[in-house]
């Protein structure tokens, strides 16, 4: 599966996802600027992304813990998600995300 990620400078990169891995892990391992300070425990919001082009509606709704973390993030938009909470699957092939500002 593919993830189309736009970095903070507007450069788009297509990275290969792995089923069962979080989008955060894939972006981090591809060298994109995702801090992921908590390691994916939904405890820091440093993996905040915007989900683009109609993909937000295809995702499971955010958990209460994710909503609470997003409340502490900067520049939250209606399409904000924590990439550590998005699990790669065939259904998400081609998902487009933009890394949120720090």
Helices and strands as residue ranges (DSSP letters): E 2-6, E 12-16, H 23-29, E 48-51, G 56-58, H 64-70, E 80-82, G 83-85, G 90-92, E 95-99
